[in-house]
Amino acid sequence: MITIDDLVPFDVYTNIRDTYRQRAMTYRADRRIAIGDHITMVFENKITIKYQIQEIIYVEKIKQDYLIQNEIDNYQPLVSSNHNLMATMMIEYSKEERADALAKLINIEDFVYLHINDQKIKAIANEDLERSNSKKTSAVHFLRFDIPKELIKKHHIIQAKIEIDHPEYKYITNLDNQFFYRLVADLH
């Protein structure tokens, strides 16, 4: 759970932003995976979301506690916890390809799975609002993987992978065990 006390005060953040940002981006890169050539996923936790909130406060020059709390409340659901592994999925095409690609990938968020050993876990997508319509999908989706508690407790994950099985985009990316164990650590 992120609180106002977890955040760096605005004036202090302004002075340390470059260093803080560099560390946060390095940390975030270690939580990013590519699924094929055009989709990346970042697995979120308290550290990654805290950084996003800090940046919003900085860019929008938010100093009032009630507005800071509003940002915390907006982003809090994206923090992995308990048995919910949270991820931001980004669809990345060149400017020239983007419109056609997003039109072909309608409802892609409904075709994302996390496999752990022999269990297939369907992503629960965009609980905040619908991000696909009849003409296109969004370039960003927020996903939640509800991990069965027995898998978290076992600590003997043999294989983990992410699958996208959309008719227009089919890829599987194996997750290194060390990578996946870092993610599972967020669930405790």
N, C-alpha and C positions, 0 to 999 in steps of 0.2 A: 504494500500500500504506500503510495506516495503522498506526502504531506507538504505543506508550505515550508516546514522546517527542514525538509530534505533538499530544498532548492538553495542555490547560491543567491544572495541578495543582488538586486539589479546592478547597483554601483560596483560591487565587487566583481560580478560576472563580466561587466564591461571591460575591466582591467585584465582579466585572466582568460577572456573568451578564446583567443587564438590557441593557447595551450590546451584549454579544456576541450575545445572543438577538435583539435588534432587527436587527442587521446580518445575522445568519443567516437570519432570516425574510424580509428584503428580498431577499437573494440567492436564496433558495428560490422566492420568488414569481416571479422572472424565469425560472425553469426549469419553471414550471407552465403547463399548457394545459388548456382545457376541451374535452371531446369530447361535444357535446350539452349538455343541461341538467343531467345528473345524474352525470357522470363527469369526474373530473380526473385528470391524470397529472403527476407530478413526476419529472423526469429527474435521477437521483442521480449524485453524484460524490464525490470525497474530502471536499470542503467540507461538503456536505449531510449525509453520513453521519457525519463527525466531530462535527457539531453534535448529531446524534441520540445518539451515544455519550456526549458531554458531558452531555446532559440526563439520560440514564439514570443515569449515575454520580452526578449531582447529586441527582436525585429519590430514588434508592435509597441515597444516602450511601455509595457504594462507595469504599473507600480502599485496599484491598489490591491489589497489582499483579496477582496471579493472577486475581482477579475482574474487574479492568479488562481484562486480556488476554482473558478469556472473552467479554466484551462486544464487544471488537474482533473476535475470531474469529467471533462470531455475525453481525456487520454487514458485515464485509469483503466478502463475496460480492455486496453491493449496490452496490459502487463500480464505476462504468463504467471500463473499461480495455481496452487492445488493440483488439479489434474488437467488444466487447460493450457495447452501450448499455443501461444499466439504468434501470428506471422503476418507481415505485410508483403503481399505479392504485387510485383511491379511488372507490367508488360512494356517492353522497351523496343521500339522500332524507330527507324529514322523518320524524320519529318515527312518525307515523301511517301513512306510506306504506312504510316500510322493510321490514317483514316480507313484504308482498306483492311488492314489487319484487325483493327478493333471491331469492324463490321463483321468479319469472319469469325471472331472469337466470342460472340454473344454467349453468355452463360458459362464461360470457361470456369468460373468460380465453383460451379456445380460438378466439375470433373476433376477435382484435386483430392488426392488421397495420400495419407501417410501409412506406410506399411511398417509394422514392427513385428519381426519374426513372421508368424503366419497370420497375423491380424491386419485387416485392412480398415483404416479409420478414415471416413469421409470428412472432409473439411466442412465446417459450418461457416458460411460466408456472410460478410456484410450485415451483421446484426444491427448496425446503426441505421442503414438505409440501403435501398436497392441501388446497385451500381451498373446493372445492365438494363437496357430497354430494347425495344423491337428493332432499333437501328444499329446499336453498337454496345460494346461493353466499356467500362471504365479502364483506364490504364493502371489504376491502383485498386486493390481489393484487400480487405482485412479478413483474415482467416483465423478460425479457432479449431484446434484439434483436441477433442475430448479423449484423453489417454486413460484407458482403464487402469484403475488404481493398482491392480495386481501386477501390471507390467512395470509400473514405476517402482514398486517394492522389490521386484525380482532382481534387478540389477544384472541380469544376464541376457541382455539384448544381443542376439546373434547377428541380426541384420535389420537395418532401418533404411528406408528409401522413400523418396517423394515421387509420386506419379501424377502426371496430367494426362487424362485420357479423353480429351475433347476431340471431336471428329476432325478438326482443322489443326490440332496441335497435340501430338502424342510423344511424350518423353518420360523417361524414368531416370532419376538421379539417385545413386546410392549415397548414403550418408556414412561418412567415416565414423566408427564407434566413438572416438574421442570427441568429435563434433557433437554427436547425439547425446553423449553423457553430459556435456556442458549444458545442453538444452534441458535435459531431465533435472539437472541440479536446480534449475529455476522453479521447479514444481514442488520443492520442499519448503 
